[in-house]
Amino acid sequence: MKKTMLLIAYASCVLLFASCKEAEKKETAAETTVAEPAKPDLAQIRSEIVAIENAWAAAQNAKDSKTLMAMYADDAVSMPDGEPMLTGKAAIQKKQEADFAKPAKFASIAFETMDVYAQGDVATEVGKTMYKDAAGKTIGGGKYIAVFEKRDGKYLCIREIYNQDSK
C-alpha cells in the first residue's frame, strides 16, 4: 500500500512539474515573438529611383539648378570627386551652379541604376554615370552611390558620393 501511495504521489509530482514546464515554454515563445517588418517592394522602389535619376539627368543636361535642387534634402551631404565634402543643400547648389557656368566637357549625361537596397524609408542606389558626346556616343563615365530617404511621400537625396573613371 505504501508503495502504491508513493507511486501515485511521484506520478502526480512529475505531471505537475511537466505541466509547469510546458506553460513556461509557451509563455517564453509568446514573449519573444516579434513581428518582422514588412519587406520593401524593391521593384517599386527601384522604379521610383530610376525615375529620379532620369529627371536628375534631364535637369543636369538642361542646367536647371532649381529642378536639381528639389531632389535634395535640406540636410543633404555630397562627396564629389577630388573635392571637399559639401554639407547642406545651399553648399551643393553653389557648387552645382559653378559647374553649370563652366564649359561642358560632354554634351549630355545619363545614369544607369545598377542596384537598389532599401530598409524602411531609406533606399541606397549604386549606379554608373555615362558622359556622351553630341552624337550620343559614350565618351567617359564614372560611378556613384546615392542614399535617398522618403520624406512626405517623396524620395530625396540625403547622401551622395561620386567619381569619374580615369579611362
C-alpha positions in Angstrom: 0.0 0.0 0.0 2.8 2.4 0.9 4.5 1.7 -2.4 1.2 2.4 -4.3 0.8 5.7 -2.4 4.4 6.7 -3.1 4.0 5.8 -6.8 0.8 7.9 -7.0 2.5 10.8 -5.3 5.6 10.5 -7.5 3.4 10.4 -10.7 1.4 13.4 -9.5 4.6 15.4 -8.9 6.0 14.5 -12.3 2.8 15.5 -14.0 2.6 18.8 -12.1 6.2 19.7 -12.9 5.8 18.7 -16.6 2.7 20.9 -16.9 4.5 23.9 -15.4 7.4 23.5 -17.8 5.1 23.4 -20.8 3.3 26.6 -19.7 6.7 28.2 -19.2 7.8 27.3 -22.7 4.6 28.7 -24.2 5.0 32.0 -22.3 8.6 32.4 -23.4 7.8 31.7 -27.0 4.9 34.2 -27.0 7.1 36.8 -25.3 10.0 36.5 -27.8 7.9 36.6 -31.0 8.5 39.9 -32.7 6.7 40.9 -35.8 9.1 41.2 -38.7 8.9 44.5 -40.6 7.2 44.3 -44.0 9.7 43.6 -46.8 10.1 46.6 -49.1 8.8 46.3 -52.6 12.2 46.6 -54.3 10.8 46.6 -57.8 8.6 49.6 -56.9 11.4 51.4 -55.1 13.8 50.8 -58.0 11.2 52.2 -60.4 11.0 55.4 -58.3 14.8 55.7 -58.1 15.2 55.2 -61.8 12.6 57.9 -62.4 14.5 60.2 -60.1 17.8 59.5 -62.0 16.1 60.2 -65.3 14.8 63.5 -64.0 18.2 64.2 -62.5 20.0 63.7 -65.9 17.4 65.9 -67.6 17.9 68.7 -65.1 21.7 68.5 -65.4 21.6 68.4 -69.2 19.3 71.5 -69.1 21.5 73.1 -66.4 18.3 73.5 -64.4 19.6 74.1 -60.9 16.1 74.7 -59.4 14.8 71.2 -60.5 18.0 69.5 -59.5 18.0 71.1 -56.0 14.4 70.0 -55.5 15.7 66.4 -55.4 18.0 67.0 -52.4 17.0 67.2 -48.8 18.0 70.4 -47.0 20.4 68.4 -44.8 22.0 66.5 -47.7 25.7 65.8 -47.9 27.6 65.5 -51.2 31.1 64.0 -51.6 32.2 65.0 -55.1 35.3 63.5 -56.9 38.5 65.2 -55.8 36.8 68.0 -53.8 35.8 68.7 -50.2 32.6 67.4 -48.7 29.6 69.7 -49.2 27.2 69.8 -46.3 23.7 71.2 -46.8 21.6 72.0 -49.9 23.0 75.6 -50.2 26.6 74.3 -50.4 25.6 71.7 -53.0 23.7 74.3 -55.0 26.6 76.7 -55.0 28.9 74.0 -56.5 26.3 72.9 -59.0 25.8 76.5 -60.3 29.5 77.0 -60.5 29.8 73.7 -62.5 26.9 74.8 -64.8 28.8 78.1 -65.5 31.9 76.2 -66.8 32.2 75.0 -70.4 30.9 71.4 -70.5 33.3 68.6 -71.3 30.4 66.5 -72.6 27.1 67.1 -74.5 24.9 65.1 -72.1 24.9 62.9 -69.0 23.0 59.7 -68.3 22.7 57.4 -65.3 22.3 53.7 -65.0 20.9 52.2 -61.8 22.8 49.0 -61.0 21.4 48.1 -57.6 18.9 49.4 -55.1 18.8 48.4 -51.5 16.1 49.5 -49.1 15.0 49.3 -45.5 12.2 51.4 -44.1 12.1 54.8 -45.7 15.8 54.7 -46.8 16.9 53.4 -50.2 20.5 53.2 -51.4 21.3 53.2 -55.1 24.6 52.1 -56.8 24.9 53.4 -60.3 27.0 54.3 -63.3 27.4 57.7 -65.0 27.8 58.0 -68.7 29.1 61.2 -70.3 28.1 61.4 -74.0 29.1 63.5 -77.0 26.7 65.3 -79.3 26.2 62.1 -81.3 25.2 60.2 -78.2 28.3 58.2 -78.0 29.7 57.5 -74.5 33.0 59.3 -74.1 33.5 58.8 -70.4 32.0 57.6 -67.2 32.0 57.2 -63.5 30.2 55.6 -60.6 28.2 56.8 -57.6 26.3 55.8 -54.6 23.2 57.8 -53.6 21.2 57.4 -50.4 17.6 58.5 -50.6 15.1 59.0 -47.7 11.4 59.1 -48.3 10.1 62.4 -46.7 6.5 63.5 -47.1 6.0 60.6 -49.6 8.9 61.6 -51.9 12.4 60.2 -52.1 15.1 62.9 -51.6 18.8 62.5 -51.8 20.4 62.7 -48.4 23.9 61.5 -49.2 25.9 61.0 -52.4 29.4 60.2 -53.4 30.6 60.1 -56.9 33.7 60.0 -59.0 34.9 59.8 -62.6 36.7 56.8 -64.1 40.2 57.6 -65.2 39.8 55.9 -68.6 
